[in-house]
Amino acid sequence: MPLSNVVTTLMNSSRSTRLRRGLDRLRNRTRISTVRVVEPGASARTSPIDELRVRFAGRTVRVRVRRDTTDIDLVRMILQDDGEYRLPPEVEPQIIFDVGANIGVTAIYFAAMYPDAEIWCFEPLSENVRLLEANARLAGDRVHVVPYGLSDVAGLFPYRMSDEVRSFAGGTFRDEGGDPSRRMMLPLGTVADAMAHAGVDRVDVFKIDTEGSEWPILRSIPEPVRRSAQAFIGELHGNEDWAFCELLARTHALGIEKRYQRRCYPFVAVRRDLARQEEFGVPVTADRR
């Protein structure tokens, strides 16, 4: 059945229960402690900056967050043994594009999991870029910060901040959503621009979580680059999602997990020659016909 004919993907209730229990276990295994307060003062637009030490997957990393914001939620979701951006072992990236990098929590995860990878972080919001640069320094010289977002057209575009005042994510370049009173112009570049900036001719992993702008990013990736990428991972937000999925599914084994009452949901796509699929519960290689 074509993806365009699929109205809704429902999550089995027992599956949902297992996921919730698994998340609780992962939270318990992830040890987070405050190392020090980096910036104790707060202004009208910023919160104090804390540096955390996070233990996950047998390693300890440091990350800076804004106190009393949703930054700590990102740390709990991502820096876990089986975190939100875990990829199958067949994926062995050398070049990662983190599109919608926020403050760099995902980049820290990728840097820890893939010690030979170069990670390029794209983030247009200046409030995030300052912390992203600090976290990139903590992660090492393999993490690079590019202070603009990606799309299919380059330029300055109107952006609305999230209507949740504790959140420095959740804003949008779309006409609907966000807080219209917190509107600003932010820079975007194309994927071709970004690859030229990075000096690369391929990208092994694209992480894309851009609050509804995922489709313009995917369709702007040069076809040979998209087809050869080992994996795509991120979140979709109800904007041209089926077009996004249909394009990826041509070359990659695609998985999504969407509950009917949720607009946002995760996706992962692994190049078919790397994916291990199942027939009747038995793992098989993807090239078996």
N, C-alpha and C positions, 0 to 999 in steps of 0.2 A: 504494500500500500504506500503510495507517495506520502511524504511527510505533510504535504499541503492538505491531504484529506484527513489528517489526524486532528481532531478538535481538542482533546485534552488527554494528557497522560496522567493516570491516577496512581498514587502510591498505595500499595497494600497496607492496611492498618497494622498488621503484624510487623511488616517491614519498617514502617514508621516508628513503631515501639522499639524495635531493635536498634534503629539509628539513634533514637533519643538516649537509650541506655548506653550505647557505645560512646556517644558524645560525653555523657556523664563520666564514664570510665576514663576517657582521654583527658578530660579536664582534671581528674584526680591525679593522673600520672604526670601532668605537666606542672612542674614546680616553678613558681614565679616569685621572685623576691625583689624588693627595691634596694638597689645598690646605693644610690645617693640621689639627692635632689640637685639637679643641674642648675635650674633657674627658679629660685624660690618665689620670686615676685610674679604677679599677674597683672596684665593690663585689661582694658575693656574687651579686647578681642582675642587674648591669648590666655592659656592656663599655664600653671607652673609645669616645668619639664622635669620628669623623673627618668632616671636610667634604671632599667630592670635587668635582672639576670634570669634567664629562662633556661630550664633544663628540659630537653626533649630529645628523643631518638638517640640517647646515649651521649649527648654533647651539650655543652652550655654555651649560650650566645647572649650578647648584650643588645638591648634595644631601648631607644628613647621614645617616650610617649608623653602626651599632654594629659596631665592629671584631670580626673573627673570628666573625661570625654570618652567617646566610643573607641579611641585608640586601643585601650586595654582589651576590648572585645575582639578586635582584630588579632591581637597577640594570642588570645585564648583559642580562637578558631584556627589559626594558621600554624602556629609553632607547637605542633603536637606530633606524636609518633605517627598517627594516621591522619595528618592534617588535611585541610581543604584542598591543598594543591599537590598532594601526593600523586606521582605518576608511576606506571608499571615499570619494573626493572629493565624491560627491553629498551626503554627510552634512555639514551645516554647523551645528553645535550652538551655541546661545546659553546653554543651561542643561544642566549635566551633574551627575548624581548618581553619586558614586564610593562604592559600597556595599561595605564591607570594604576601607577605604582603607589599612590598615596604617600605614606611616610616610610615605605620601604620594608614592611614586615615580610611580605612575600619574597622580596629580594634577599633578605637575611635567610629565609628558609631555603631558597634555591642555592645560595652560596654555601650553606652548611651541607646540603644534600649532594651537591654536584661540585666538588672542590676543583675541578678543571674547567668549569664553565665561566664564560664572561657574561655578565648580566647587565643589560642596558635598560634603565628605568625611565619611563616617559610619564611626566606629571606636570600639568600646566598651572596648578593652583599654588600661588606663592606661599600661602600659609602651610602647605604640605612640603614644598620643596626644601625649606630650611631644615626641617626635621629629616627629610629624605636624605639630604646631603650628610647630615650628622650620622645617620644610621649606615649610610654607604661607607663612611670612614670606619665605623666599627666593624663592618663586615669584611673590609679588606679592599685592596686595589683592583679586584676583579669586578666590582660593582660601580657602574658609571651612571651619572644622573644627567638627563636631558630635560631641560625645563620647558617642555611643551608637550601637548597631547598629540594623538594621531587621528587622522580621518582620511577621507578621500579627496579633500581639498585643503590647501594650506592657506593660512591667514589668521586674522583676529576674529573671534566669534563670541556672541553673547552667551554667558554662562550664569545659571542660577544656583546659588548655594542651597544646601539642604535646608528644609524647614525645621529640622531637628537641630536645635542650637548646640547640642553636645557633639554633633557629628561634623567632621571635616571630610566625610565621604557623602555619597548620596545626592550630590548636586547633579545638574544636567545641562547639556547644550540644547535640549529639545525645548519646544515652545511651551509644553505642559510640564507640570511638576516643579519641585523646588520652591524657593521663596522669591517671588518677583521683586521684593524690596531689597534683596541682597544680590543684585545683578552686577556683573562685571564683564569685561572683555578679556578673553584668554587666548593664547596662541595655540594653533594646531599646525602640524606638518603632515606630509604623506609618509607612507611606509617606505617608498623609494627614497625620499629625503632622509629618513632615519637610517636606512641602510648605508647610504652614502656617507652620512655623518659618522657612523660606526666603522666604516671601511670594511664592510662584510658583503659577501655575495650570496649568503644563505642565512636562514634563521632556523635553528633546530626546534625550539619551543616558543610558541606565542602564548603568553598569559594575557587574556583580554577581559577586563572587568571595568566598563566605562559607563555604567548607569544608563544604558539604552543606546549608546553609540557604537555597539559592537559590529553591526552590519556594515556601515560605511568603512570601518577599518578592514574587515575581512575582504570586502570586494575590491579594496584598493591594493591588496597584496598582489604583486606580480604572480601570474599563474605558476611559473616554474618554482617560485619560492614557496607558494602555498602547497603545491603538490609534493614537494620534497621535504617539507617540515615534518619532523618526527611526531610532534603532538601540539594540540591546542587545548587550553584549559582556561576556565573562567566562569563567568556568570552571565546569564541572559536576563533581559528586563522587559520583555513583552513588546519589543519594537522590531518588526521584520524578523522575528525569531525563526520562522519556518524557512524563509529564504536563506538565512544564515546556516541552518542545519542542512538544508538540501545541498547547498554548495559544498560544505565540508564532507558530507556523506558520499560524495562522488569518489573521494580518494582516501578517506579515513574511516575507521570503525568508530562510530559516534555513540556516545551515551549521554542521556539527559535524565534528570530526576525531578519531575514537576508535580506538585500537588495542585489540585484544581483551584484552591482558594489563594494560591500564591502567584504573584506576578513575576517574582525573581526566582531563579533556580540555576543550579550548577550544570555545567556541561564539561565533557572531556572527549577529545577525538584523537585517536592514535593511528598513525599511518598503517595501512592494512598489512603491509609485509612485516610489521613489528607486532601487530596485535595478536593476542591469543584469544580466540573465540571459543564458545562452547556449543556442542551439539548434544542435546539430551543430557546436559550436565557434565559432559566429558570435554576437557580442554582439547582443542585442535589448533593447528597453525592456520593463520588467516588465508594462506594461499590454497588451502584444500577446497576443491570445488565439488 
